[in-house]
């Protein structure tokens, strides 16, 4: 099997999957170097393949292992426990479920995130308006929702659509008049 390069590669492949019949022509007692090479090959291939597997798994885990997905999954599990595994009188315990939950957020990171949300137009909703005003005051952010560029661009696109609709209505009236 080791005369031609093709058959020798095939013999190595067979050896990788556990078939050592390609080396059966040489007795191991007379050729101890073959036995040493077989052991070294087995150990090195196992170590190499395990490192390759660990590297691939590490990449896959890093994609899914961010803090947000962890917290989301934790919240889902806690909500499920609260809904399905607690008795009604347990849900009323103030030690387990306080009315106020204190949350720490870094001021600089919060300011940066709010400015990003304003810039992308995701901040202007009708929810929690009083809390938003207080947050702007505490973080010293000046924001006028009327002057938001993203909202103005959306309004301009709607104005263009309205102009086109008015033009269509005018054309329809002309066609009906004829």
N, C-alpha and C positions, 0 to 999 in steps of 0.2 A: 504494500500500500504506500510505501514511502519512496518509490522509484520516480513517480510522476508528481508534479506539484498539485494537480487536481485531486488525485487520490489521497495525497498526504493531507490536504485541507479537509477532505471528507473524513479522513481518519481522526483528525483533531476534533471535528464536529461530533463524530461518534463518541470520542472520548469525553467531550463536554457533557453529553447526555447520559454518560455512564457506561457506555459499551467499550470495554478495553480489549476486544477481540483483535484489534489491529496490532496489538503488541504481544499477542500470544505466540508468535514465532520465536521469541526469545525467553528463555526461562529466567526468572528473577534471581534465582540462587547463583547462577553463573554470571549474571550481569547486574551487580548491585547498583550501578549508575542509573539503570533504567528505573529501578524501584525508587531511587532518590528523586529522579526527575518526575515520576508519576506523583509522588507525595508533594513535591514543590508545586507542580502544575495544579494539583487539586486545591492546595491551600491558597495559592495566588489567585486562581480563578474565582474561588469562593469569596475571598476578600474583595476582589475587584467588583464582582457582581453585586455583593452586598453594599459596597460603597455607592455604586451606581444606583441601586434601588433606594438607598437612603437619600441620595441627592435628588432623585425624582420626586420622592415623597415630600421632601422638604420644600421643594418648589410648589407642589400642590397644596401643602398645608399653609404656606405663606400667603397664597392667593385668598384662601378662605379665613385666615386667622387674623383678622383685624379687630380692633377694639369695638367698633360699631356693631359688627355682626355678633360678637360675643354678648354685648349688652342687649341687643334685640332678642337673641335666643333666651337669655336669662329672663328678660321681661315676659316673654311668651310663656316660659315654664312657670314663673311665679303667678301669672294671671290664671293659668290652668289650675294650679294648686289652689288658689284662692276660690275659684269658681266651683271646682268639682270635688275637692277633698276636704274642705273646711265646713264645719257646721255653721248654721246662721249665728249662733251665739258667739262663736269664735271670731267671726268676721267683725263683730262689734267691739272687740277688745281694743282699747286705745293704745295699749302697749305694743300690739302687733301692727295696728293700722292707725298711726297718728294723723290728725287732721292737717298738720303742717309738716312738710318734709323740707329740710334745709339742703340746698345743693350748692356746692362750691364750684365756681367757674372763674378761670383766669380772666382778668379784665382785658388784657391786651388781646388775647385770643378771641374773646367774645366780641370786642370792637372790630377786629379784622373780619370775623365771620359775618357780622351784621352788615358791614360795609360791602362785603362780597354779595350778600343776598340782595341788598338794595341795588347794587350795580346790575345784577342779573334779573331784577324785576320780580324776585320771589318773595320779597318782604311785604309788599303792600296787599294785605288781606284784611278782612273786616274783623278778624278775631283778636281778642285781648288788646283792645286799643288803649285802655288805661295803663296796662302793664307796659306796653310799648313806649308810651310817653314817659313813664317813670324810668324805663331802661335807657332811653335817649338822654334823659337828664343826668342819670348817674354816670353813664359812659361818656358824656359830653360830646354827643354826636348831633350835628345839625342836619335835620332831614325834613324837607317839605315834600309831602307825597304828591303835591300838584306839580312840582318842578322835576319830578323823576323822569329822566330821559327815556327810559324803557317804556313807561306808560305813555309818554307823549308820542313815541314812535308807533306804538300800537294804535293810538288814536288817529294818527296820520294815515295809517294803513286802512283803518275803518272809514275815514273820510274819503279816501280814494274809492273804496268800494261803494260808499253812498253816492258819490258822484257818478259812478258807472251805472248804478241803479236808477238814478234820476234821469240819466241819458236814455236808458232803456225805456223808462216810462214815457218820456217825451216822444221817442220813436214809435211806441205802441199807440199813443194818442194820434200821431200823424197818420199811421196806417189805418186806424179805425175811422178817422175823418174822411179818408179817401174812399 
